[in-house]
C-alpha cells in the first residue's frame, strides 16, 4: 500500500505516528542551548613556559625552538604559532578539526616531557593545556568602591569569583584590576653592604623558617597520637616575621633590624577603569570580573543565573561596595533569536495568505499551513543528535525553507482539486492526485536536500558554520516531504467536502483573474514560443545571451566578504604607546580617549583595561577600551559609522597608536585581515616586512594596518665578567638571583591566611634602584667579600624586541588590519594579494594568509566545491528518478537562470556575497530545478500515456502546472520578505543577504523556466509518428 493511500485509509494510525515526531521534536527544542553562532570546536593546545629574567631572544633559543622541534612530529597539526616574550614562551598548536582534543593534549604532554632535561634549569616546568580559543566573557561585572585596592581584590577573588564559579555552565571567572596582597621584606643597599647580607641566602633562610610538617605518630596504650611541627608564619602576626633571626657577617640579628617588613601589595601591572556615561561617574578603583561560559554552556541561561545571583553577592559585600553588570551577551543572542523566529512566524503567515489567495479555500489553506509548523517542530528532534543548537544560522536554515516546506503540499493539494473538479470523489481524488505527483514531489524535495550533502564533507572552520544552516534546512525539508505524503492527503480526505463549494464574489473574481486572464494570457505567449523549433531556438539563445550579459556586466561589480558585520552595540579601541611608558602615563592617555568617547550620546559605559590589549599583547604601554552602546533601535547612527568617527577623532591624540574595531570582548585578538611574512633569517624577514608594509599601507579602504614588530623598551643589559666571577667564587645564577631580587623582587616563601596564601617577597627599597647609577652600585655579596655590580659586570643600554613570533617554525612578522566600514573584505584581500604578487620573495621566504582572511579564502574554495558537487549530485539524482541521462540536462539549465536573479538582486540592493548569501546560492541549486521537474514529468506522462504530440504536451504541461508553480514560488519568495527586509533589530545584517539572493533567484528562475525549459526540451526532443519517444 502506498503511503498516501495508507494515510487516507488509516487516519488514526497516521495521526499517532506524526504526533510522536511532533512531541519529541518539541521536547528536543526545549533542551537546546542558545548561542549567537554555531558552536564550532577548534582543537587547540597551548604550552606556556615561564623562564624568569630571560629576554625574548633567550626564550626563543633556549625554550621555544626546543619545544617546536619536539612537537612538530605529532600527527594532525594544522599550524604552530609561538610567541617568545620577556620571561615566557607561549606556543599555540591548532589541530585539524577531526582531531580528538584529549588525545592531542596527551600527545603534546608526552612530547614535552621528553625534553624537560634540555630546558634551562631555572625555567619552570612547561604547562600544557587544551584551550577554547572562542571562550569570551558572556558577562562583564564591575566591582568598585572607595577602599584599599588590595581589599577590593580580595573581595573579587574570594567572594565574587567563588559565588560566580558555582553557576552551572561557567568555565572560568577572570579578574582584571585591583592589587594582590603580599608581604614585602624591603632592604637598603647600605644594610646589605654593611652586613654582607646575600639576598638569595636571605630568601633561603626565610623559607627554612616558615614550615609546617607532620612529625609522625606515637602510641600510649590503645590511643594513637600524632606529632606536628607548627612553624609557618601567621599573616595576622607580622611581628613573628620581624623577629626571625638572620645570621650576618656582624652577628645574628633580627629581621626588623635589617629590613622593613610591610603588609603591601604586588606591583600593579594592570588596572581597570569604569566610566558610567549615564551618571557621568568615573570609577578609578575598579575590578572587571569576566564570566566565561563552558563550551557546553548556554549563553542565555548563564547570564540569567548571573543576574539572579548578583543580589545575593551584593548583599554579602561590605557597605559602600557597588557591583554591576556593565555588559552581557545574552540580550543580543536572545534578541537575534527572537527576531529570526519572528521572521519565521511572518513567513508562515505570508505563505498561508498566498495559498488562500490561489486556492480560495480556507480548508486547503489550513491543511498546507499546518505542515509548516509541524515540519519545523519535528525537525528539532535531530538537532541534539547532530550537535546543533539554537543560533542565527540554524534558525536561518529554517527561515529559508518556509516556502519549501509548503511547496510540496501545494502541488499535491492543487492536483487533488484538479481531479475533484474532474468529478472524482474527495477520497479518490486525494489518492490519485497524491500518487500522480509522487515522483515529481519526491524528486524536487530530494534535489533540495542533495545540494546540502557536500557541506557535510567540508572540514574547514567556515564549513562548520555552513553545516549548521544546511542541516537545519535539511531536517525541515525531510519532514515536509513526510508530511506532504501523509498529513496533507489525510487532512484533505477529511476536511475537503464532496459537495461543490459555493463560490462568493471574491472567489469568482479571483478565478477570472487567474483562469480567464492570467492563464489564458500565458497560453497566448507560450504557444508562439513553441510554434516552431526556430522560435524555440530564438528563446533559448536569447536567454543564454541575457545570462552572459548579466554575468559579465553586473556580476563583475559584485563584492565578496566573509560574513556581514552584525551591529551588537560594542566597539573596542586598542591603544599602544611607545615602549617605556608606565601604567600612569598610559592611564592619562586613556583618560583623554575616554573624554572624547563620552561626548557621544550613543555610549552607555566604558570599561578600560590598562596594561594589555589582548592575551598576547601585554605591557604597561598598552590598553583596551571596551565601549558599550545603546541598542541599535535607539541610535541614529550605526556601530560602523561611530567606529569611523572615533578613528578620525583619535587621530588628534599624539604619540599613541589607536585603532577602533567592532568587538565582542576585550580579549579578541583576531583582526579581519591577517597574514604573515615568513622565513628563516629574522633580519631578512624584517626587511621583506618593511617592504610589504610600505607597499600596502596606502591601499584605499584598508584601516588599522599594522605589523607585529616592535622596538623593545630601553634595556639595561648586564654582561657578567666571567673571569672576575670565577676569582670571587660567584656563579652567573647567583648573580642573576641577586640582581632580580634587588630590582624586581623574588618570592622567598608564602604566608597563609585561612585558605589564601600570599608571597613573602625580598626586594630593595625603590629609592635604591631608581636610576642606572644606583643599579650599578648594588651590593653583591660573595664568599670573597662584597662587590658593586659595576665591578663584576659590564652594563650597556640596548634596545630589544618585545616579542619574537614563529609561524610553523618560521621566524615571522604578522600583519593585521581591517576593511573600512562599508568596504567588503574581498576587495581588500584582492588588493593585498595583487600587491604581494609583485614582491620578489627569496628562496625559503613566503607569504601566508591567516585568521579571518584565511577563513575567507577557505570559504570561497568550500563554496565552489559544494556548488559544483551539488550540481553533479542533483544531476545524478534526477537521472535516477527520471530514468534518463538526457532529460536532467535540460533541467540543469535552470541553475544559471537562477543565478541571473541572484546577480540582479545583489546589484540592485548593494548586497555583498558572503557566507549567508552564498549559502542561498547553493540552496537555489536544489530549488530552481523543481519547476522544470514538474513541467517535464507531466509532459512525459501526457506523451506516453495519452500519446500527445510533444508540442501539445509541453503547452498543456506548462499551462496546467502554471498555477502550482506560480503559487509555490510566490509563497517561497514572499515567505523570505521579512528576512530580506532585515525586519528585527538584532542580527538583521546576517539574515538579509540570504533573503535577497534567494528571492532574486526564485523570481528569475520561475519566469525564465516557464519559457526556457519547454523551448530547449522541444528543440532536442525526438519525434516518431508525431509522438515523442523520449
N, C-alpha and C positions, 0 to 999 in steps of 0.2 A: 504494500500500500504506500502511495506517495505521501510525503509529509503534509502537503496541502490538503489532501483528502482526509488524512487522519485528523487534522485539526478541525475540519468541518464535521466529521462524523463523531469524534470524541472530544467535545469541547472541555469537559470537566478535567479529563486526564491532562490535556494540554495546558489548561489554566494552572493546575497544580505544579507541573514541571516549570512553567515560566515564573510562577511565584517564588519557587525555590531560588532561581537565579536572582530575582529582584531583592529578596530578603537578605541573602548572603552578600549581595553587592552593597546593600545599604549598611550592613554590619561592617564590611571592609572599609567603606568610606568613613565611618565614624572613628576608625582606629588609625587613619592615615595621618602622618605628621605633615606639618606645613613648613615650606621653605620658599625663598624667593626664586631660586633657580634649582635645577636638578642637583641631587647630591652625588657629584662625581668624585669618587675616591681615588686620589692620585697617590701611589705608594712612594713615600719619601722617608728617608732615614738620614739623620744628622749625626755628625761626630764633632764633639766640642772638646778641645784640649787646652787647658789653661797652662801657660808657660810664663810664670811671673818674671817680670823685668826684661822680657825679650822684645826686641824690635820686630816689625813686620818681616824684615828680611831674614832675621834669625829664625822666626817662627816658620817662614816658608821653607828654609833649607833643612832645619832640624826636625820639623814636625809634619808640616803639610805634605811635602814631597814624599816622605816615607809612607804616610797614610794613603795617599793617592796610588802609589805603586802597588801596595798590597791589596787594595780593594778593587782595583781595575779589572781583576780576573774573575770577579763574580758575574755569573750569568744573569742577563735580563736588565742590565743597567742601560738607561736611556741617556742620561747626562750626569756629569760630576761637576759641581761648582764649589770652589774653595775660596775662602777669604782668610788671608793672613793679616791679622791686626796686631796692635800692641797687646802683648801678653796672652793672646788667644788665637787658636786656629779653629775655624769653623768649616766643615766640609758637608755639603748637602748632596745627597745621592737621590736622583729621580729614577725610578724603575719603570719598566713598561707596565701598562695598566693591568695586565693579567697576572702580574707577579704577586704572590701572596706576601703581604707586608710583614707578617710574623716570621715567615721563613727568611725573608730578606734581612730583617733586623738581626736574626740569629747568625746568618752568614757573615754579616758585617762585623758583629762582635767577635766571631771566631777568627776572622782575618786580622782584626786589630790586635787581638791577644797575641798573635804570632810575632808582633814587632814591639811589644811593650819594653823589652830589654834594650831595644835600639833607640828608644826615645831618651831625651836628656833626663838625668837623674832628678833634677828639680822641677820637671814638668809633672803636672797632675795626671792621674790616670784618665785616658780619654773616656768621655761619657757618650755612649751610643744609645740613641733612642729613636723610635718612629715618631713622626710628627704629622699633624694635619695642617698642611700649609693654607687651607681655606679657613682655618679657625680664626674667627674675628669676634670682637666683642659684640654681643647682641644687646647689651645694656651697659651704658656708662653711668656710673654713680659718682657724685662729687661729695666728699666729706670735708667739711670746713668748720673752723671755729677759732676763737682767739685764745689758743692755748699753745703750750710748747710743742713744736713740730714733732718731737720725739714721742710725746704722749699721744698726739694725733695719729702717728704711725702705729703705735701700739694698739690703739682702738681699731684702726683699719685692719691690722694684721691678725689680731686676736679675736675680736668680736665680730666685726662686719664680715671679714673673709670666712670665718668659720660658719656663720649662720647662712651665708650665701652658698657655700660649698655643699651644704646639706640638701639643696634643692635638686630634685630629680632632673636629670638632663644637663647639669652643669659639669663641664670637664675641668675647668680651671678658673681661678679668680686672680686677676693681675692687679698689682698695686703700683702706682706711679706717683712719686712725690713723697713729701714727708722726710723724716730723718730717722735712720735706725740708731738705736742706742748702743753705746759701747763705753767701757771703762778705759781711760787713757792714762798711761804712765808717761808723763812729759818730763824730759830731761833737758839740761842745758849743756852746751859744749864744754863749758868750764868745768862742770861737775864730772863729766866723762873724762876729761883730761887729768884733773887733779886726783881722781880715784882710780885711774886706769880701768875704767868700767867698760867692758866689752858688751855691746848691745846684744849680740847673739847669745853670749853667755847669760846675760840677764834674762832673756826670754826662756832659756832652758831652766834657770832657777825657779822662775815663776811657775812654769809648767810642772816642775817637780814638787812644788809646794802646794799644788792645787789638785788633790786626788781623793776620790772615794774608791775603796777597793775591799772586796769581801776577804776576810781572813780565814774562813773555813768554819768548821763546826766542832763542838765537843759535847760529851755526854756526862750527865750526873744521874746515876740511876737509870730510870726509864725516860728521863727528859733530855731532849736534844736542844742545844743552844747554838746559835750562830754568832760569829765574830765578824765585825765590820769596822774598817778604819773610815772615819768620817773626817776627811781633811780638805774638802772642797771649800772654796771661798763662798761666802754668802753675800748676795747682791745688796741686801739691806744693811750690811755692816762693812762699809768700805774701809773702816778703821782696821779690820783684820788684814786687809791687803797692805795698808800702810805700815803695819807692824812687822811685815815679813823681813827677816834678817838676810842681808845681802853681803857676802864676803867681798871685800875690795882690797886694793894694794895697801890701803891705810888702815885696815882693820874691818871688823864686821860692823855694819851699820844697818839701821832700819831704813826701809824703802822711802819713808817720808823724809828722811834726811838727805836723800839723793834725788828725789823726783817729786813732782806734784801728781797725786792720784785724783783724777777728776771723773765724775759721772758726766760724760759728754755724749756726743753723737758722732757717727761716722761722717766723713767728708761728703757733703752733698754734691752729687754729680748730675742729678736730675731733679726737677721740681715741676709742679703743676700750678697753673693759674686758671681760675674760673671767672668769667665775666658774664653776669646776668644782664642782658641788654634791656629787659623789661623794667627791672628795678634800678638799673644803672649802678650796680654794685660790683666791685672787684674783690675777689677772694684770693689774696696772695698766698695765704697759708691754707692750701687745699691739697687734697689727695684724690686722684682719679682711680676709681675701682672699676675694672672692666670684667664683666661676666661673660665667659666664653662657654658656649654650649658644646656638648659632646657630639660626635658625628651622628649618633642616633637620636639626638635630642630634637625636640620640636620648638622652633623659634618662638611661636606664639605662646605655647604652654610655659616655656622657661621664663619669658618676660612677665607673663601673668603671675607666675609664682613669686617672682622677684617683687612685683608690686604688692602682692598680698603679704609678703614677709617684711616689707620695708617699715610699716608702722611699729611692728614688734622690735625691729632693730633700733629704730629711732627712740623708742621708749627705754631701751637698755643703755643709751648713751647719756653722758653727763649733761647737765643743763648748759645751754649756750652752744651746743654742737649741732650743726644742721647737716642733713643728709638728703639728697635729692637725686632723682633720675634726670639727667640732662639730655640724654638721647637714647633711643632704643629702636630696634629694627622691626619689632613685631607689628607696629601700626602700619608701616609701609607694606609689609608682607601681607597682612590681613586686608588692607585696602586694595592691594593689587589683585588678590584672590577674589574679593567681593566684586570688584569691577569686572573681572573676567567672567565670573559667574553671572553677573547682570547681563553681560553681552550674550551669554548662552541663553538666559531666560528670554531676552528680547528676540534673539534669533528664533527660538521656538514659537513665540507669539507671531512674529512676522511670517514664518513659514506656514503656520496654521491659517493665517489670513489669506495667504496666496492660494493655499489648497481650497479654501472655501470659495474664493473668487473664481477659480476654474471649475470646481465640481458643483458649486451652488447647492451643496447638501451638507447639513450640519453633522449627519451621521458619518458620512465619509470623512469629513474633516476631523471628527473626533477619533476615528479609527487610525488615521495617519498620524495625528498629533500624539496619540498615546505611545506610539512606537519610539518617539524621540526620547522622552524621559526614561522609558523602560530600558532602552538600549544603553543610555548613559549610566543609569544606576547599576545595571548588571555588569557593565564593563569594569567597575571598580573592584569586582571580585578578583580580577587578575593582577591588580596593582601590587599587592604585597608579594605575590609570587615572583614578580619580576623586579622587585626593589624600587618601585615607583612611589612618589609621594605627591602631595598637592603643591604644585609650583606653577609659575607662569607658563612654562612650555607644555606641561602635561595638560593643563586646562585649556590652553590654546589648541591642543590636538583635538579636544572635544569641540571647541568652537567651530573649527573649520569643517567638521563633519556633520553639523546640524542639518544642512540641506541634503547631504549624502544619506543620513540616517532615514530620511523620509522619502528619498527618491525612489527606492525600491518599492515601498508601499504605494506611492503614487502610480507607478507603472502598473502594478497589479490591480489596484482599485479602478484605474481608468479602463483597464482591459475587462474587468468584471462588469462595469457599467456598459461597455460596448456590447458584450454578449447579452446582458439583460435587455438592452434596447432592441436586440435582435429577436426577443421573445422568449428567452430561456428563463426558467425559474431561478430564484436567487441562489439556491444551493448548487444547482447545475452550472449556473454562470460563474459562481465562485470557483468551483473545481476546474472547469475548462479554462477560464481566464487565467487562473494561477498557473496551471500546468503549461499553458501555451507559451508564457513568457519566462518559464523556469530557467531555460538555458541562457536567455538574454540577461536576465537579472543576475544569475549566478556569475556569468562572465563579466558583467560590468562591475559587480562587487569585488570579485577576485582581482580584477585589474586595479581597483582602488587600493587593495591590500598588498598586492605583489610588489608595487613600487617602493613599499617601505622595507621589504626584505633586505635589500643591500645595506640599509643603515645598520642592521644588526651585525654586519660583518666588519664595520668600521671600528678600529681600536684606538683612534686618536681621541684626545680630550674633546674637541668640538663634536666628534661623532657621538660622544656620550650625551651631549646636550640634545642633538638631533634625535637620539634614541628615545628620549622621554616623550617628545612630541609624536614621533612615529608610532610608538607602542600604544599610547593613549588613543590615537586615531584608529589604529588597527583593531583594538579591542571593541571600541564603539561600533565600528563598521561591521565586525563579525556578528555582533549581537543584533544589529539592524537587519542583517541577512536572515538570521534565525527568526526574528520576529516578523519579518515580511512574509515568510513562508508558513508561519504558524499563527501568530496573533492576528495579522491582517485578514487572512481568509476566515479565521474563526469568528472574529467580530463582524466581518462583512456578512456572513451567513446568518448571524443572529440579529443584527441591527438594521440591515437593509431590507426593506419591505418588498414583497412580491407585487404589491399594488403599485400602480403608476403614480408617481409623485405629482401632486398638483403644483403647477408652476405659477409663481407670482409674477408681477410686472417686472421686477428687477431681474428675476431668473430669465424671463423671456428676452429682456433687453440684452443681458449678458450672452445668452445663446445666439442672438442675432449678431452681436459684435464678434464673437468667437467663430461661429459656424458660417454665418452668411457673409461676413465681411473679411475677417482675418484669414480663415482657412481658404475661402474662395480666392482672396487676393493672392495668397501664397501659391495656390494651384495655378493661377494665371501667370505667375513668374517662373515656376519650376517647369511648366510644360514647354515653353520656348527654349529653356536651357537644355532640355533633353530631347528637343525636336530632332536634331541630327547629332552625329558624333562630332561634326565640325563645331557646332555651337558648344558642345560639352568641352571640346579641347580648348576653345577660347576662354571658357570659365576657369578651367584648370590652370592654363598658362597665365592668365591674368592674376589669379590668386597667388601663384608662385612668385610672379614679379612683385606683387604687393608685399609679400613676405620679405623678400630680399631688400626692397626699398626701405621698409620699416626697420629691418635688422641693421643695415649699414647706415641708414640715415639717422634714425632716432637712437638705435641701440648703442651706437658709438659714443653717445653723450651720457650714458648711464654710469653711475659711480658705484663703487663697492665699499663695504665696511664689514667689520666683524659682527657687531651687533649694535642696534640703536642704543643710544645713551638714555637711560631712564632718569627722570627728574625725581630724585629721592630726597631733595632738600638738604643735601650735605655737600660741603666743599672742604678741601684740605689744602692749607698753604704750607709748603715746605720752605724752611728758612735755613740758609747756610751763610755763615760769616767767615772771614779769613781765619786761617789757623792761628791759634793762640788766644782767641777771645775766650774770656772766662764766663761763668754762668751769669754773673751780674751784668756784664756787658751785653750778653745775648738777651737777657731779660729786658733791658732798656730798649733794644731794637724791637722785641716782641710787643712791648707796650706801645711803641709808635704804630706798629702794624694794627694792633687792636683798635687804636683810636681812629684809624681810617675805616676799619670794618664796621664799627658800631654806628657809623653815620648812616648806614643803610638800614631803612626800617624793616627790610625783609629778614634781618638777623635776629634770632631768638637768644642765642647764647654762644659763647666761645670757650673752648677748653684748650689750653696751650700746654703742651709737654715740652719743657726746655731740657736739653741735654741729649736729645736724639731726634732723628727724623724718620727712622724706621728701626727694625730689629737689627739691621746690619750697620746702618749709618748712625753711629753713636759718638758723641763728643760734646763738650761744653759750648762749642760754637754752632750747634745745630738746634733746631726746634721744629715741631709740627703743630700747626694751629688748626684745630677742628672747628668748623663753622656750621652751626645748625640754623636752618632757615625755617620760616613758617611754611605750612603746607602749600602745595602748588596752587590750589584754588584761591588762596588768599594773597597771592603775589601778582604784581603787574608785570614783572619780568621773570624770565626763566632762569633756571640754575646756570645754564651755559652762558647766558647774557651777563649775569652778575660775575661769573668767572672771568669773562673778558674785561669787564670794568675794573675789577680788583687788580688784575695783572697790569693794567695800564696805570692805576693809581699807585701801585707799589714801586713802579719804576722811579719814583721820586726819592725813594729811600736809598741813599748811597751806601756803598761798601757792603751790600747784602745781596745775595742771590736768592730770589723769592719766586716760587712757581706755584700757581694755584691750579688745582685739578679737582675733578669730582672725586669724592672718596666715601667709602663705606666704613672706614675705620682708620685709626691713627697708625696702624702697623701695615698699611697697604704699601708694598714695596714694588709693585708691578706697574710700569708705565705702558700706555697703549702701544708705543713704539720702542722696541728694544732690539739691539743687535750687538755683535761682538767683532772686534778685530783680534785675531788670534795668531800666535806664532811662538817660536822658541826663545828668541832673544828679546829681553824686555826693552832694550833701547830701540831696536828696530820696530818693535810693536808700537812703541810710543811715537816714533817718527811717522809711521803709517797712520796712526790715530790722529795726530795733529793735521796731517794732510787731508784725511777724510773729514775732519771737523771743519776745516776751512772751506771745503767744497760744499758741505751740506747745510751749514748754518744759515744760509740765506735763502733756502727753499721756501717759497711762498706757502703759508698755511702751516708751517712747522713751528711749534712753540715749545717752550720749556726744554729746549735741546741742550744736552749736557753730556759730558763724558766722566767716567769714574775716577780718572787720575786726579789726585790731589797732592799738592805740596804739603808735607807734614809741618807741624808746628816747630818752631826753633828748638833744637835738641842739644842739650849739653851731653856730649858723649865722653864716657870715661874709658881711657885705654890703659889698662894696668901695665906697669913696668915689671915684667916678669922676672928679670934678674934681681931687682930690688926685693920683690915679694919672696923670692927664694932665699935671699940672705936673711930676711927677718922672720922667716917661718910662717908666712901668711899665704893661704890659698886664695885663688880667684873667687871661689864660692864664699869664703868667709868675708872677703872684701865686698862682694855683692850683697850679702845679707846685712852687713854693717851699713852699707850705703842705703839700701832700700828701707831698713828700719828707721834710719835717720830722717829720710826725706818723706817717704810715703807712709811709713809706719807698718809694723807687722804684728799680726795677732800671735801672742805667745801661748795663750790658753783661754778658757772661757769661764764665765761666772754664770751660775744658774739662778733664775727667779721663777719659781713654780715650774711651768712647762717650757718657758723660754730660756734661751741661752744667749749671752752677749759676749762679744770679744773683749779680751783684755789686750790692748794694743800698746806697744812700746814705740815711742816716737820722740823726735827732737822738738823743742819749742819752735813754733812757726817763725819767731823772730830770729832764730839761728840759721834758717835756711831760705831766707827771702831775697838772696842775691847770689850771683855766681861766686863772688869773693868769699862769702861766708861758707858756701858749699866746699870750696877749695880748702877752707880752714877746718873742716870737720875732723874731729879726732878719731883715728882708727887705732884701736888697742890691739897689740900683738904680744907674743911672748918675749920679744926683744925690746919692748917699750911702746910708747905712744907716738904716732906719727900723724902729721897732717895729710889729708887726702892728696893735696897737690904735690907732696913729696914722693908718693909711691905710685902715682898715676898721671898720665898726660890728659889734659882736659881740652876739648875742642868743641866748637859750636858747628853743628852740621844739620842741614835740612834732611828729613827722611820722609818716605811715603807713609801716609796714614794707613794704607792697606795695599795688599798685593792680591790681585784677582787671578784665579785659574779657571778656565773652562775646558773640561775634558782633558786636563793635564797640561794644556797650553797656557802660557802667560797671555793674559787677555786684558783688553780695555773695553769696558761696557759703555755703550751709548744709549741714551734714553731721551724720549721726547713725547710729544702728543700733537695730534692734529688740532688746529684752532677750531673753536666752536663753529659748526656748520660745514666743516671740511671733512669729507669722507676719509677713512683710514686708508682705503685702497689708493686714493690719489697720492697721498704722501709716500706710501711704501713703493709705489711705482716710480715716483720721482727719485727716491733714495736709491733704488735698485739701478736706475738709469745712470746716476752719478757714480755709483760704486763700480759699475761695469767699465767705467773709463779709467779706473785706478789700476795700475800695474802692480800686482802683488808678487813679491819674490817667492821663489820655491819654498814651500813649507809655511807660508803665511796665507791666511784665508779670512773670509767674512762669513758670518752666520747669523741668521735671524734668531730671535728668542722671544719669550713671553707672549703677549697678545699678538704681536706681529707674526710670530711663528705659527700660532694657532690660526691666524687668518690665512696664512699660506696653506696650512693643513686643511682648513675648512674648504677652500676652493678646490683642492685636489679631491677631497672627500665628496663634495657635491657633484663634481664632474663624473667621478667614478659611480656614485649612486644613481645619477641621472642616466648614464649610458647603460649600466647594468639593469636598471629598472625598465628601460626601453626594450632590452633584449628579453627579459623575463615576461614582460607584457605581451610581446610578440609570440613567444613560445606558448604562453597560456592560451592565447586566442587561437593559435594553431591547433592546440589540443581540443579546445571546446568546439571550434567551427569545423574541425576535421579538414583543414585546408592550409596550405602554406602560402597561397596567393591572396586570399581574401583579407587576412590580417595586415598585409602590406598596405592595402587601401586604407584600412582603419588607422594605421600608424601615421598617415599624413595629417591626422587631426592634431598631432602634438605640435608641429610648427605653427599650425593655425592658432593654437592656444598661446604660443609664445608671442605672437604679434600683439595680442591683447595685453600680455604682461608688459611688453616694452612700451606700448602706448600709455597704459595706465601709470606706469612708473615715471614716464617722461612728463605727463600732464600734471602729476601731483608732486614731482620733485622727490620721489622716493628712492632712496639708495637701496641697493641689493645687499642684504646681509643674511645672517643665519636664519631669521624667520621668513623673510621674503623668498629666499632660495628654497627653503623648505616648501613653500607654497608652489614653487615651480615643479618640484619633484611630485608633489601631491597631484598637480594638474595632469601629470603624465597618465595617471590612472583614471582621472575624472573625465577628461575631454574625449577619451575613446568610447565612452559609454553611449553617446548619441549615435555614433557610427555603428556600434554593435547592434543597437535596436533597429536601425534602418536596414542594415544588410541581413540580419537574421530574419526579419519579417519579409523582406523581398525574396529571400531564398525559399521561405515557406510558400509564398504565392507562386513562384516559378515551379517548384517541384510538386506541390500538392494540387494547385489549380491550373497548372500548365499555362500560366500567363506569359505574354511576351515580356522580355526583360525591361523594355522601356515602360510599359504599362505597370509592371510590378514595382519598378522604382518610384514612379509617380504616386501610385496608391500607397506604397510603404511610407513615403515621405509625408504625404498628406495625412495618412492615418496616424502616424506616430508624431505628427507635429505638436498636437496638444500635450501628450505626456512629456515630450522633450522640452517644450517651452515651459510647461508647468514645473517640472523637476528642476530645470536650470534656473528659472526665475526664483524658485524657492531657495535654491542653493546660493545664488548670488545675493538675494535680499537678506538672507539669514546672516551674511557676513557684513552687512552695512554697519551695525553697531561697532564691530571691530575695526572696520576701515575708517570710520569717522573718529576713532580714538575716543569713544564715549567712556567716561570714567576719568578720574583724576590720577590714578596710580597705575603705572605700567602701560599706559596707552601707547607710549613710543615703541614698545616692543610688539604690541598687537597690531597696530595699524598697517605696517608694511605687508604682513601676511594677508590681511583682508583685502588690501588694494590690489595686489598682484593676482589674487585668486579671482576677484570679481572681474578684473580686466580679461584674464584668460578664459573664464567661463563665457562671458558675453561674446568675445571674438570667436571662440571655437564653436559656439552654438549657431551663430549667424552664418559663418563660413561653411560649417559642416553640412548644413541643410542643402547647400548648393554644390559644394566641392565634392563630397563623398559620392552622391548619385552620379555626378559627372564623370569622375575618374573610374567608378565602377562600370558605368555604361561604356566608356571608351575601351576598356580591356576585357569586357565580358565576351565570351564566345557564344555564338548562336547556332542553333541547328533546328531546321524546320520551324523557324520563327520562335523557338522556345530555347531559352538559355539553359545550358548544361554547365553549371559552374562547378 
